[in-house]
């Protein structure tokens, strides 16, 4: 069941079949999950929790857009098919709007009918991951875990390269002059 605000998502995450201690919730990263398809929505939500994320879940793309403007979401997962597995235009517009902003990973999913042109469209917009036929929360947890690793790597400070330092005197042309 989709939730329209962060408090509802938090309450659901902590009360779900996947038990998360309250102290662990503060350590989780928040991600935005947008889907109007009940089964995919639940799979995406469960997988996010299993993968170490706190999902903020929306069925409405406009409300999800508003939340993305208010909160820092490092990962956004958008289901571009509706409850009847037809393309959801509002979610497609959300993907297009989110793709214009940097600083987050964007994953696009849909039903089995996610056409090759949909994958091309999502990739052209810069989607980090395209997932047709999302159904199993267990397999999806690995996707969320990988997103966490990608974000950690991108946030890690770059180690400055140390220029090679020669030890001892510099010899230019080891020629000795004859006396």
N, C-alpha and C positions, 0 to 999 in steps of 0.2 A: 504494500500500500504506500503510495507516495506521500511525503510529508511536505507541508508548505512553509515550514520555518525551521530554523536551526535547533530550537529547543525541542521540537517534536522529534527531529532526527536524533538528537542526543538521547532523549528519553527512550526512543525505540532501539537505538544501538545498545544501550546498556540493559534493556529489558529483552533483547532478542535471544534466540536460542544459542547464539554465540555469546557466552558470558564474558564481559570485559569489566575488570575492576575499575572503580571510579578513578583511582590514581593513575591508571594506565590511559584513560581517555585524554588527560591533559597532555600526554606525550605523543598522541597520534596527530598526524597531519590531517587537515581537513581537505576533502575533495568534494566536488560538486557532481552529482549524478542526476541526469535529466532523462526521464523515460515515462511515457504514458502507457506502456505495456506492462501490466501487473507482474507477470512472471519474470520478464527480463529485469524489471525494476528491482524485484526482490533478489534475483541472482546477482545483480550488480552491487546492491547494498551489502549483501552477505560477503561477497568476495572482497569488497573494499575493507570491511572489518577484519576479515581473515588476513588480508594483505597489509594490515597495519595502518589503515586510514580511518578517519571519522567521516562517513558520508553524510553530506547534506543533500537530501533527496527532494526533487521537484518533479511533478507531472507537467507543470505549465512552464513553457519556455520563457515567457516574459518575466515571470516571477524569478526564474533561475537567472536571467540576465540581471535583474535588479540585485539579487544576492551576490552575483559575481562582481558587481560594482562596489558593494559594501565590504566584502570580505576578501582576504587574500586566499585564493584557491590555487594551489600549485598544480593540481590535476583536475581536469574537467572531462567527464565521460558523458557523451550525448548519444542517445538512441534516436536515430533518424527515422524510425518507423513507428507508427501509432499502434494502438491496441488491436487493430485489425490487420497489422503488418503491411499497411500501405505507407508510402512516404509521408512523413509529418513535416509539412512546410514550415511551421513555426520552429521546429527543432533544426531544420536545415538553415533557416535564417540565423538562429542562435549560433550555429557552428561558424557561419560566415562572419558574424560580428565578433565572436571570440577569436577567430583566426587573425584578426587585425591587431590584436594585442600580444605583446611578448611577455615572457616570464612565467609561462605555464605550459604544461603538457596537455594536449588535446587528443582525446581518444574518441573515435566514432564507431558506433556499433549499430546493428539492425538485425532484422530477421534473416532467415535463410535466403530470402528473395533480394538481399542486398546485391544489386547488379554490379557488374564490373565497372560501369560508368560512374556508379556511386563511389566506388573505391578510388577511382581516378580523381573524381571531384574532391574527395576528402584529402587525398594526398597533395593535390595542387594547392589546397588551402593550408597545407602544412601540418596535417594531422600526424601526431607521433605514432598512433596505432589505429588500425582499422580492423574491426572484429565483426565479420558477418556471422549470423547464426549463434548468437550468445544464448546459452541455456544453462551451462553447468557452473555453479558458483565456485566449486573446488578448483577447476582449471583456471578460472579467471583470477583467483587469488595470486597466482604467479605473475599475472600482468600487473597487478597493483604493486606487488613486491618489486618488480623490475622498474616500475615508474619511480618508486622510492629511491632505488639505487641510482637511476639516471639523475634525479634531482640532487641527491647527495653529491654525485660527481660534479655536477655543474655548479654547485654551491661551494665546493671545496676550493680554497685559495690555491692559485697556481704556484707551484714551487719555482722560484726564480732560478734560472740557470746560472751557474757559477762559471765565470770564464776560466779557461785553463790557465793555470799559473805555473810558470816554469820555475824550477828551483835551481839555484846556483847561477853563475854568470852566463850571460848570453854570449855565445861564440858566433861570430860572423866569419865565415870562411876560415876554416881551421888552418890557415896558412901561417907559417912562421917565416919571419924574415931571416935571411942568412946574414951572419956577421963576418 
